[in-house]
Each structure stands twice: as C-alpha cells, then as structure tokens.
Amino acid sequence: MPRDLNPGPVADRVATLNARYRHHSATAVLELALKDADLGEVALVSSFGAESVVLLHLVSVIAPETPVLFIDTRMLFPETLDYQRELAEKLHLCDIRTIRANPARLDFEDPDGTLHQFNTDACCGLRKVEPLERALAGFDGWITGRKRYQGATRQEVEFFEAEGDTRIKVNPLAHWGREDLEDYIVNNRLPRHPLVAKGYPSIGCAPCTSPVKPGEDPRAGRWRGSQKTECGIHFIDGKPVRIKQENAA
C-alpha cells in the first residue's frame, strides 16, 4: 500500500526525481529510486513481451520482492503465456500477480470475443486499462519498459513521468537502444520470446499483432492499418501521454 506520507504533488515529485537521476544508469535508477521516498511504493507492469526479459531480470536481481503485474487479456498468444511461466521460474520472480478483466463485464460487453474487430479502444479498455487501474490502486507508481527508440510516439520518454495527479511512471530503460537490449540479453543468457524470431519485435494480443518487415517501426505490427499506437495504459484521461503540450510544465 502507499506510504503514510504526503510527498507533494506528482508533477513536483517527477521533476525532482528526473533532476536527481538524470545522469544515472538504468540499474542505478532502479536501485536508488525503488528506495526513494519521493517515489513511494511501486509495482512492475510487464507484458512478458519481446523485450520484457531485460527489465524483469534487472528487477529480479535488484529487488526480487517487487510486485509484478501481468495483464492476461485472454487474447494473448499461447507463446506469451508459455514465456511468462518460463521467466517466472527462471528469474525466481516471487510476487507475480495475474490481472484479468471482470468476468461479468467481459460477458456483457464482449460475449463473443469480437469487440476488437470493430472497437479496439473499447476492447483494450475492457481487457487492459480497467484491470490495470484496479491493480495499481494500491501503489504510488509503476515501472514500465517504455523506451525512446520504440517509435515516434515515445521519443521524449523520461525516466519519470507524471500520470496525472495519481501516480508516477518509472521508465528505467528510456535511453536504451535495441543494441543495448541485445547485448544485455546475450551477456546474461536470457531466454527470448519465441515470436521474436518470427518477426514480432513488439507483441500484444494475438488478433491485433502482426509481424514487422525489416526497416519498419518496431511497433508497426500493433493494430496495423489503424491510427492506434497505444493500448491505452499509457493514456491519461483518454489522452495519449505522447502529446508534448500535456507533458510540459
């Protein structure tokens, strides 16, 4: 649960944290920030996707007791579910919490599992955004794997971001590139998501994820053919966090 203190407005705490850790490495951000009173109690939110193993491994080494929230939309690739079980065992993650949609809401709003075909935002809201919001209610912040190199929508990601006046998002790998991730995986002999070798550099739900061609944006296979670029968990009040004007000040 959140600590019994009033650490001040989220925006002020984010500014303080970004200034404090501006020149630190990803490891230092995790090691120090996880104990920082300006951050509070946090959980790691992981999709167990293509690059998730790096952050999961870092957290397992630095603070293995950190709660790991895994959103099972019930539309994930079977390979993702297998990979999640493999990493949980290999990395000795001791507090994984599987988050799912409310069954009654699911039965009412998407009884035949076709909502994604005509309203992807509503589907993501039902299966991902709402369940995660409930799960994060007891935390002051959460750790994500967002990185600047992942495309135009994430080019200005900082180590710390304000999620409205509610929570702080921590992006320890914000400044890492694909080569950094590759080196880390190889050097630590970490298992890869089996779909990566099949052309999936970014992996979400099976119906809405397709392979990516060489030279394409790594997230081009997510909701291909639409203007959608984020599932919604990185939106605030329905607005994408990537809009610069809303991140200023």
C-alpha positions, 0 to 999 in steps of 0.5 A: 500500500502507499506510504503514510506520507504526503510527498507533494504533488506528482508533477513536483515529485517527477521533476525532482526525481528526473533532476536527481537521476538524470545522469544515472544508469538504468540499474542505478535508477532502479536501485536508488529510486525503488528506495526513494521516498519521493517515489513511494511504493511501486509495482512492475507492469510487464507484458512478458513481451519481446523485450520484457526479459531485460527489465524483469531480470534487472528487477529480479536481481535488484529487488526480487520482492517487487510486485509484478503485474501481468495483464492476461487479456485472454487474447494473448498468444499461447507463446506469451503465456508459455514465456511468462511461466518460463521467466517466472521460474527462471528469474525466481520472480516471487510476487507475480500477480495475474490481472484479468478483466471482470468476468461479468463485464467481459460477458456483457460487453464482449460475449463473443470475443469480437469487440476488437474487430470493430472497437479496439479502444473499447476492447483494450479498455475492457481487457487492459486499462480497467484491470490495470487501474484496479491493480495499481490502486494500491501503489504510488507508481509503476515501472514500465519498459517504455523506451525512446527508440520504440517509435515516434510516439515515445521519443521524449520518454523520461525516466519519470513521468507524471500520470496525472495527479495519481501516480508516477511512471518509472521508465528505467530503460528510456535511453536504451537502444535495441543494441543495448537490449541485445547485448544485455540479453546475450551477456546474461543468457536470457531466454527470448520470446519465441515470436521474436524470431518470427518477426514480432519485435513488439507483441500484444494480443494475438488478433491485433499483432502482426509481424514487422518487415525489416526497416519498419517501426518496431511497433508497426505490427500493433493494430496495423492499418489503424491510427492506434499506437497505444493500448491505452495504459499509457493514456491519461484521461483518454489522452495519449501521454505522447502529446508534448503540450500535456507533458510540459510544465 
